[in-house]
Amino acid sequence: MTFIEINQNFGEHTQLLAPFITVIAIAWIYLVYYSYKKYGTKMTIVYFLPIIIATLLIESAGVAGGRYYYPGYIVYLSVVGGAVPLIIILAWSVNLFLFMNLGKYFISKLYRRQNYLRIILISLAAGLFGVCLDLLEDPIAHYNNWWIWEESLTGIKFFNVPILNFIGWFVLIFFMSIATLLIERSRFSENRKVILSISSLAITGSVIFIVHALIVKLFEFVGLS
């Protein structure tokens, strides 16, 4: 399997895929442009590139592991054996940037001290906002076959979507928000922030993997998965 694949059968086995992709593409272009104008090129890289890299690995592994798959898209990327639509990876960067900034706005109304607790509160809010979106988006996506969860997956489901998926959304956005906010707050130069944001992915990714794996084990222990 190559790193980049082009699908000649756009929209195959899906419904309303073109509007879905269009909304994501417009949101991504707008938010990247907004970030560039407000924060500059280097900080925009900090906000968008690490989550793109992280979710490319996570999503590709999820597809390769047989948990779900994405039919009908045009451009696919694959790094660990699973083909993931490029637009899905970009969508994750939209999620992180949007919910992290919503978290900043929401928490600023409740807690004004500039400390590490504020970073945790913002990240918690960002994760919860992400889960709220996914509680709407994932059932709609599954219904329209924008992505398809394998029927063989066990455990509690919400409209045929495994409950652990929503927990995964929270864990990913929460820890990526913490890492991004810590780098944003640091006194390093913007060049170093870019390098740090990419190099720290190994640590952040390991934490995300370990925490999610522990949650999965807990669900299995209590018979919920």
C-alpha positions, 0 to 999 in steps of 0.5 A: 500500500502506498502512502498516497492513494487516489480513489476513482469512485468518489461517493461510492456506498455513501450519501451526502459525502460531497457536502460533508467534505465541502464543509470541512474544507471550508472550515479548515481553510478559514481557520488556518487563514484566521490563525495565520492572520492572528498568530502568524505562520509559525504558531499556525504550524504549532496549532495544526501540524502536530494534530495532523501528524498524530491523527494520521497515525491514530486513524491509520492504525484504527483502519489497519486494526479493522475497527472502521473504514472510510469508503468513497473519498478521493485522496487517502493517506496510509502510514501503518497499513490503513487508508485514511482520507486526507480530509479526515486528518484535516478535520481533526486539526479543525476540531483541536483548534476550534475547541481549544479556542472555545475552551479558552473563551469559556474558561476565561469567563470563569477562571482568570488566573494564568496558571497550570490549572487554567490549562487543565480547565481549558483542555477539559472544556475542549475535550467536552466540546469535542465529545458533544460534537461527536455525539451528533457527528458520529451517528450521522456519519455512520448512517451516511457511511462517511465512515463505517464501524465494523459490526463485529465490535463489541461493547456498549454502543450509541447509535451503532458507534462504540462508546469507547470512540467518544472516550477516545475523542476526549482523551485525544483532544484533552492531551493534545490541548494540554501539550499545545497550550504548554508550548504556547505559554512557554517562553521559547522562540517561535522557531523552538515552539515549532520544533518542540510541538513536533518533537513532543508528539512522541511523549504526548502520543505515548500518554494518549495511547497509555491512558486510552488503553487503560480505559479500554482495559477498565471497560473490559474488566467491568464487562462493558467492552 
